[in-house]
Structure formats: C-alpha cells, structure tokens
Amino acid sequence: MKTKITTRKIWSRNDNAVNWNQSRILLYFVIVLSLIAVSPVLLQDITPQAFAASQIITIPYGAFDPNFNTAAPQWYLPTAITIQVNQTLTWINQDTEGHTVTSGKAGGREGLIQNNMGQPSGLFDSGTIKPGKSWSYTFTKPGQYEYFCTIHPWMDGYITVNEVQPDPTDADGKKLTQFPLVRLTPDRRYEADLSWEPHYIMTGHKITFVFQFYDNIMPHPIPAHYIFTITQNGKELFRSEDRTQFGGGYNYFRFDEPGPAVFRFDDIDNSGQSVQYSTIVEQMNSSMENMAGMDDMVQPARNMVLQDYLLPLFFTPALITAGVVVFIVKVRKKKPEEGRYTP
C-alpha cells in the first residue's frame, strides 16, 4: 500500500510538472495578449486627466476605418480633453496606419460622400505620425481647438485650453479630479461613466458630455436606452431620451446661469435604474468671453445620428457583390442540367 501510494505521487508529480509547463506557457501568452489589448487603457489610466504637465492622447487600432463596426471606440482617446495654458499634449499612434494631428475642421463620415477632405486652420500640423511613433504640441494660448487627420478626414478631436483655474467640484464642494466619473446603479447591475469637456464649467460655454454604459456583471460596454436630464437650481433645463450606439453617446449643452447643476441618467437599459452626478457652474470671466459661441462639435467614432444615412453607403457594395456571386453559382449549376442528354 505504501509503495502504491509513493508510485502514484511520483507519477502525479511528473504529470503535473508537464501540465504546469504547458499552463505557464499558455498563461504567458494570455498575459501578452491582454497587455496588447489594454495598452490604450493603461496609457490613459497612468496619465491623470486633471492638469498634469503633459497629457497623452492615443490613436487606437481601427481609427483608419470609417465604418460603424470599427475596432476603435473613438477616433482619438480621449476624443475631447481639457488642459491649461502651457501644457503639452502628446499623441501616440497605436494604429496600423499613419495619421496626422492637424488643426481645423474634419470632413466627418458624411464627407466621404461629398469628397470633403477637411479644412486645416494652419495652427498646428504633425505631419504623418507612423505606427508606434508620437508627436507633441504645447498650447500657449487659451481657446477651443478642433483637429483631424488629413489622411483619414473623418477622424476628429477637440481640445479646450483654459487659463489656470481651480479644480471643478461637485454640488457639495468636493473636488472632481478624475474623469470620467463612474457611478453604479442602486442594484449594481449597470455602470455609467460620464465626462464633460471642459471639466470646469462656465456660463455661455458649450459643454460636451460623453458617456458610456457597461454591464457590471459581465463587464463590457453595452448599447442601452437612457433618459438624460440636466437640472439647475431645481429647474429641468434639458431632457433627451435615446439609445447609445455600441455603448457610448454624447450630448451638448450651454448654461446661461451659474449655480449647482445635476446630470442624471434614468431608466438605463429599460431597467428603471438611475445614476446622477453634479457640479458647480461658474460665471464666465472676462478672459473666456472670446471663446463663447465657438463651434466645438465633436463627432465620436460611433455616431448613431449618421448611421441610418450612411449604412447603405457601406453595405450596398457588399450586397451587390453577394448577389452577383449567387447569380453566377446558379448559372453554373443550371448549364450542366440543360446540356444533359436524356434518352
């Protein structure tokens, strides 16, 4: 009995050693793939959003693709960013094709139909940033800046450059230093992430709200129904009922009055669950008056508004090709039958 147990242990140990070596190789392989997959997220996480000396924007894999099922969640990550005067932005190209960072107005997806290649403003231009390379630019004047890629003119991003300002706060005066703000629904079923640009909100200035919903049980972004409301001083100023496309969405708003404001998502994914956020809207100061009313439209990569308009453009050629293939197959099957001799 003792020998039998000893033999079993020796056999099991050797077999486990082989299995362990195989498992270790598989584990290393999974770790490498995971690091490659999450590298854009890691770059954003290790770079504080709130006014570091230099901030990073990544150009993710798939940004070259204008289709709605592109692998890129947005053209630039983040699409909209707030910095302060004399801060530096660095763009890192993690895509498989070259891109540019060029100040001006993008052509947008709809520009593909009209051959609109965008309108450079001449303020800055990176030239072609090859895959794996980066480019930096320091902003010395406050303002709102749009930029795009001249090679892929549907790609656009947005930068707000502010004078040195205090950190934004919530309605209770607590500093907001990390964006996006993450909230879980009361039943912890859904996660809602919300960011607004610029973070420090002032009257008369158009604000870009960017949000994403996640399934908190199987963590991944989801398309979901929602009701988005903005309330200030006890009065509802804005209401939008819509559905996010591929998990993300955006809205724009401009405040006319200072004071505490509440942003709320209701009936997320038709669940009846809600989350809310708050901040203080400040009175615009004189140094920012020249920025009011500027056209700061930013188009995230997945824009549901354009989907119905452009989907036929992308899918019609594929449908025509499929129809031709089916026709050829039927003709080839039919010819032998027609030429077959029947006694």
Helices and strands as residue ranges (DSSP letters): H 2-45, E 54-59, E 80-84, E 87-93, E 102-105, H 111-114, E 119-125, E 134-139, E 143-148, E 156-162, E 181-184, E 190-197, E 206-215, E 220-221, E 225-232, E 235-243, E 248-254, E 259-266, G 268-270, E 275-281, G 286-291, H 304-339
